[in-house]
Amino acid sequence: LGGGNRLNRHEYVFPNGSRIVLGGLDDQNRYYGSDWDMIVLEEAVQFRWKDVEPFLGSLRNGKMGFHAMIYATNPDAPANWVNKRAEAGLAKRMECKLIDNPSLYDAKTRRWTEKGRQFMGTLSRYSGVAHERHVLGKWRGAEGAVWQNFDERVHVIDVLPPDIVEYRASVDWGFSDPGVIQVWGLDREKRMVL
């Protein structure tokens, strides 16, 4: 509000002296010595925590009366650092659902707008983990998983069947692709459980 002046490709300066500076983490060292009141990371799950953490020391400008680092993102794998920081209470999670967007959903009529119906039609193409993440807003899947439909709730068992009498392992060291170790349990009938 008040007409920011775009002086160059990555900075807006406002009449009150406020600045919005756009930058990437391709060379984050250029920002480490700077002073900010707020830092916003778009699609934060795409960054590594070790690249983001040094910016905490840059939250020291003191002009707004508070400091904040905002991780804007879609959900990703449950083990992603963004989710882990929120679960540990180190970041406050503020969820926004599709129905929170008034251009997509009319809260008074409790119906999707025309734009919302079109967008939901586009999202209906998602399946499995992608559907749970991008449509339902759930943190699902395995980070770095080869199979996008991996779901820990379905594909991981807590207790082995009691009749396992033998174990075998197979290994693919993964020199060019992800490595894997499989442990197989065999029962007396030679039936195998992965």
N, C-alpha and C positions, 0 to 999 in steps of 0.2 A: 504494500500500500504506500503510495507516495512516490512512485516512479523511480525505481532503481535504475542507475545509469550503468550500462554495460561498457566498461572501459576496455575490455579485451575479451578473449574467448572464454576465460574461466573466472571472471570476477564481476560481481554486481555491487555497486556502492550506492547507498541510500542517503537522502538528505540529512538524516540524523547521525551519519557516520558509520552506520552498521554496514557490514560487508557479508556477502555470501560468496564463498570461494569454492569453485568446483575443482576437484582433483581426483586422481586415481592413485592406486597403490603400486603402480608399476615402478615408481621411484619414491617410496614413502619417506625416505631420509630427508627430502626437501621440506617436509612438514614437521618433523620431530621437534625442532627448536621453536616452533610457532606457538602463539597463545590463542586459545579459542574458548568460547562459552559453551558451544554446542558442536558436536561432530555427528554427522548422519552417514551411516554406511548403507547404501542401497544393495539389496540382495546379499546381505552379510554372510550367508552360508557359503558364498563363493570364496571368502577370504579365510586365511588361517589365523588362529588366535595369536600366534607369535608375530604376525604382521600387524595386527590391530592393537595389541596390548601397549606398545610404546606410545600410542596416542593418548592414553590416560594421563600421561605427564603433561600433555599440551592443554588439558582442560584447566586453565589458570588465568583466563583473561579478566574476569571479575567485573564485567560491565552489565550483565543481565541480573546479577544477584544469585544465580545458581549455575551449575554446570551439568551437562548431560551428554551422554553418548547414546545415540539411538541406532539400534540394529533393525532396520526395516528389511523384512524378508518373507518369503514363503517358507512353509515348513520343509524340512529335509529329513535326513536320517536321525533317529533318536540320539545317537552318540555325537552329533554335531555340537561344537563348542557353544553355539548360540543357545541351543536347547539346554545343554548342561549348565550354563551360567544361570539361566532362568530357574531351573529346577533347584539349584543350590542357593537361590535367593540373592545372587550377585547381580541380577538384572530383573527388572519388573516386566513381566510379560503382559502386553496389552493386545489381546486378540481382536482382529477385525474380520468379520465374516462377510460373505457376499451380500447378505441382506442388510448390512450396515451401509451399503453404498446406495444413496437415494436415486442415482441415475439408473440403477439396476432393479431396485426394489422399492415399492411404494408402501411405507409402513402404515399409512392410514387405511388403505384398501387391502393390505396384506397380500398383494399380488406383484408379480414381476412386471416391470415396465416392458415396453416393446424391445428396448435395447437389452434389458435383462434376459428376456426370453431368447433373443438371438445369441447372447453370450453364453447362456446356460446350454443352448444347443451345441455351441462350439465345445464347451467343457464336457459334454456328454461323450466325446470321443476318448477321453481319458479312461484308463482301466487300471486295476490293481493299485500298486503303490502310488502311481501318479494321480489317480483319482482321489485316493485318501489324502494326499498332500495338497493338491491344488483345488479340489472341490470341497472336501470336508475339513481342510485345515488341520489335519493330523500329522504329527511327527512319526513317520513310518518308514520302514525299509532299513537296509543295512548299508552303512557308508562304504562306498567302494565296491559294493556287491556286483558281481557279474550278472546275476539274475535280478532284474528290476522288480519281479513279483515276490521277492523274498519277504516273508512276514514272520517275524520272530514268534508271534503268538501261535502260528500254525506249524512252522518248520523246525521248532526247537522243542525237544521234550526234556522235562526235568528229571524224570526217573526212567531208567532203562527197564525193559521188560525183565522179570525175575528169572526167566529160564535161559539167559545168555550163558553159554559155557565156553565160548572162545571169542577172541577179538582179533581182527586183522586191520591193518592200516594200509592205505595207498597214498602216495605222494606225487604231486606234480609241482616241481620246484618253481615253475613260473618265471623263467628267465626273461621272457618278453611279455607275458601276460600275468595276471595275478596268480600267486601260488595257492595251493590248496592241500590240506591234509584231510583225508576221510578216515574215520574210525568205524569199522563195521563190527557188529555183534552177531554171532551165529548161535542159534539155539540147537537143541539136540536133533531137530529135524533138518538142520542145515539151512533154515530160513534166515535171511540176513536183514538186519536193521541198520540203517546208516546213522 
